[in-house]
Structures are given as C-alpha cells and as structure tokens.
C-alpha cells in the first residue's frame, strides 16, 4: 500500500504543476475518460471541461499539498485524501482545501476517476510533501 500511496501522490501532485496543467496531453494521460470533478467552488466539471479550463488558466500561485492518506476501496480502486493550499508570489496563503480523489487501475495504468475539493479553515503548512 505504501508503494501505491507514493505512486498516486506523485500523479496527483503532477496535476498541481504548471508544466502538467498547461499540457493537455499530460492531463489527458492522468484523467479517466469518465472523469468528474466537484470543485471547491461548487462547480461540477467533466474531463473535457477540466482540460479546457486548465489549458487557459493563468496563475502565478503554487499549490502546496500535504497529509496524503490512501484507502483501498477494491483491488483496482483507491481513495486518496489530502489537504492543499495556494501560495501566491507574495507568499500569501489562501484557498485552504480538503481534497479527495478516486483513482482506478485501468489497462493504461492508474487514472483519476473522480476528484472533490472542499473549502476548509486554515491549517499549518508543513514541508512533508511540497
């Protein structure tokens, strides 16, 4: 289970990186064809909408993520939970969020099937993952 946590955490964090977020082929490689997201804003998006949104997104903030945990839901499905926050160029921390992602093993590897972000109160930022 530790290896799966490491693998899924790496894939999830890749989705936070501008080099991935602005490259539709990299995002497509990580998202399941039936991907669905309930964003922290309350908006529901499918795979196509997320790909379009990320390709046009302009942001100078960094996404920090920490406290990753994994729960096996079946042999081919895992729930990844963690917390994140955004840090802008001035060092201001905002958008504290609780996150949950459902990953599915497919013939092409693990794919993100569902993601939900829920606004949360501030928490201490640690250096454990980013």
C-alpha positions in Angstrom: 0.0 0.0 0.0 2.9 2.4 0.6 4.1 2.0 -3.0 0.6 2.8 -4.3 0.4 5.8 -2.0 3.7 7.0 -3.3 2.6 6.5 -7.0 -0.8 8.2 -6.6 0.6 11.1 -4.6 3.2 11.7 -7.4 0.5 11.6 -10.0 -1.8 13.9 -8.0 1.0 16.4 -7.3 1.8 16.4 -11.0 -1.6 17.8 -11.7 -0.7 20.7 -9.5 2.3 21.6 -11.6 2.0 24.3 -14.3 4.1 22.1 -16.7 1.3 19.5 -16.4 -1.7 21.7 -16.1 -0.9 23.6 -19.3 -0.2 20.5 -21.3 -3.4 18.8 -22.3 -1.6 15.6 -23.3 -0.2 15.2 -19.8 -3.5 15.9 -18.2 -5.3 13.5 -20.5 -2.8 10.8 -19.6 -3.8 11.1 -15.9 -7.6 11.5 -16.2 -10.0 8.7 -16.7 -12.3 9.0 -19.8 -15.3 9.3 -17.4 -13.5 11.8 -15.0 -15.8 14.1 -13.0 -14.8 16.8 -10.5 -16.8 18.7 -7.8 -14.6 21.7 -7.5 -14.0 23.7 -4.3 -16.1 26.5 -6.0 -19.1 24.1 -6.1 -18.9 23.7 -9.9 -19.2 20.3 -11.4 -16.9 19.6 -14.4 -16.3 16.7 -16.7 -13.0 15.7 -18.3 -13.4 17.9 -21.4 -14.3 21.0 -19.3 -11.3 20.4 -17.0 -9.0 20.1 -20.0 -10.3 23.3 -21.5 -10.1 25.2 -18.2 -6.6 24.1 -17.3 -5.2 24.9 -20.8 -6.4 28.5 -20.5 -5.7 29.0 -16.8 -3.3 31.7 -15.9 -2.0 31.6 -12.3 1.2 32.5 -10.5 0.3 30.7 -7.3 1.8 27.5 -6.2 -0.3 24.6 -4.9 1.1 23.1 -1.7 -0.3 19.7 -0.7 0.3 17.6 2.4 -1.1 14.9 4.7 -1.8 12.3 2.0 -3.6 9.2 3.0 -4.8 6.2 1.0 -7.7 3.8 1.4 -8.2 0.8 -0.8 -11.8 0.6 -2.0 -11.2 -2.6 -4.1 -8.2 -4.2 -5.9 -8.5 -1.6 -8.6 -9.9 1.4 -6.9 -8.2 3.7 -4.3 -9.3 6.8 -2.4 -6.6 9.4 -2.0 -7.2 12.2 0.5 -5.0 15.2 1.4 -5.0 18.9 2.2 -3.9 21.7 -0.1 -3.4 25.5 -0.1 -2.4 28.1 -2.6 0.6 30.4 -2.1 0.9 33.4 -4.3 4.1 35.2 -5.4 4.0 37.4 -2.4 3.8 34.4 -0.1 0.1 34.8 0.9 -1.5 31.5 1.6 -5.2 31.1 0.6 -7.7 28.5 -0.7 -7.2 26.0 2.1 -8.9 22.9 0.8 -9.7 19.3 1.8 -9.3 17.0 -1.2 -10.5 13.5 -2.2 -9.6 11.7 -5.3 -10.8 8.3 -6.5 -8.1 6.5 -8.7 -8.9 3.5 -10.8 -6.5 1.0 -12.2 -7.0 0.6 -16.0 -5.1 -1.3 -18.7 -3.2 2.0 -19.3 -2.3 2.4 -15.6 -3.9 4.3 -12.7 -6.3 7.1 -13.8 -8.1 9.8 -11.8 -11.8 9.0 -12.0 -13.3 11.5 -9.5 -12.0 14.5 -7.6 -13.6 16.7 -5.0 -12.2 19.9 -3.3 -14.0 21.2 -0.2 -13.0 24.6 1.3 -11.6 24.3 4.8 -10.3 26.6 7.5 -6.6 27.4 7.7 -4.2 24.7 8.8 -0.4 24.7 9.4 1.6 24.3 6.3 4.3 21.6 6.7 7.1 20.6 4.5 6.2 16.9 4.3 5.2 16.8 0.7 5.9 20.2 -1.0 
